Amino acid sequence: VKIMMGSGADGSTYAHGTQALDFEMLVKRSGLSPVKAIQAGTIVNAEALGWLDQVGSIDKGKYADVIAVAGDPVADITELEHVTFVMKGGKVIVR
């Protein structure tokens, strides 16, 4: 079964910056691996929407927002709560 995760990140559903808590819950309460949890919010959603050619992974020609964290979210999913870099639409927002 493929698991999808979305946040409604328009600001009305979650306080800004708290969407990472969903990833943590998928790992800690649902038993998904960190990789599967991250995929639930990226490539699995793109596939379900029929947008794999446009989004869902970092590839040439695709639209992607990129974040960076200091640690390894595969080893510790809570690292996604400590974003140190954000690129949206090709522009650096947070460095």
C-alpha distance (Angstrom), angle and dihedral (degrees) to the residues before:
residue distance angle dihedral
V1 . . .
K2 3.78 . .
I3 3.79 115.7 .
M4 3.80 120.7 -148.1
M5 3.78 124.1 -160.5
G6 3.77 126.9 -167.0
S7 3.75 132.9 167.8
G8 3.76 108.6 -159.0
A9 3.80 83.3 -126.7
D10 3.77 93.3 -171.8
G11 3.79 88.0 111.5
S12 3.78 96.5 -107.9
T13 3.82 97.4 86.5
Y14 3.80 101.2 41.5
A15 3.75 135.2 22.4
H16 3.81 108.1 -105.7
G17 3.80 111.4 -83.8
T18 3.80 97.8 17.6
Q19 3.81 99.3 97.3
A20 3.82 89.2 96.5
L21 3.79 87.8 72.6
D22 3.82 88.5 73.6
F23 3.80 90.3 60.4
E24 3.78 90.0 50.1
M25 3.81 91.8 50.9
L26 3.81 92.1 49.4
V27 3.80 88.6 55.9
K28 3.78 102.0 37.1
R29 3.80 101.0 35.5
S30 3.80 104.7 23.7
G31 3.79 98.4 38.7
L32 3.80 97.5 -125.2
S33 3.77 117.2 148.2
P34 3.81 114.4 -111.4
V35 3.81 89.5 -109.4
K36 3.82 92.1 53.2
A37 3.81 90.5 46.7
I38 3.82 91.8 52.8
Q39 3.79 90.6 46.4
A40 3.83 88.9 51.6
G41 3.79 88.3 63.8
T42 3.80 97.3 41.4
I43 3.79 128.2 20.8
V44 3.83 97.4 18.0
N45 3.81 90.3 56.1
A46 3.80 91.4 47.0
E47 3.79 90.6 51.7
A48 3.81 93.0 48.5
L49 3.80 90.9 50.9
G50 3.81 92.7 46.6
W51 3.80 90.7 -117.6
L52 3.82 101.3 117.9
D53 3.80 89.7 122.2
Q54 3.83 90.6 57.2
V55 3.83 110.0 31.4
G56 3.80 144.4 0.5
S57 3.79 100.4 80.7
I58 3.77 139.0 38.6
D59 3.79 106.0 -97.8
K60 3.80 135.6 136.7
G61 3.78 110.8 -79.5
K62 3.80 95.7 16.9
Y63 3.78 125.5 115.4
A64 3.79 110.1 -118.6
D65 3.75 138.1 166.4
V66 3.80 108.7 -150.2
I67 3.79 131.2 -156.5
A68 3.78 130.9 -176.3
V69 3.77 130.6 -157.1
A70 3.80 130.0 -168.4
G71 3.80 95.5 -121.7
D72 3.78 137.2 42.4
P73 3.84 112.7 -82.5
V74 3.80 89.8 -165.5
A75 3.80 88.8 62.4
D76 3.82 94.3 37.0
I77 3.80 118.1 15.6
T78 3.81 90.8 -164.1
E79 3.83 87.7 73.5
L80 3.83 85.1 82.3
E81 3.81 86.9 70.6
H82 3.82 90.3 64.4
V83 3.80 105.8 59.8
T84 3.80 115.0 -180.0
F85 3.83 100.5 175.3
V86 3.81 134.2 31.9
M87 3.79 128.6 -174.3
K88 3.80 117.1 -177.9
G89 3.77 123.2 -179.3
G90 3.79 90.9 -10.3
K91 3.81 93.8 -55.1
V92 3.80 124.5 110.3
I93 3.80 108.1 -121.6
V94 3.83 100.6 171.0
R95 3.79 125.5 19.8
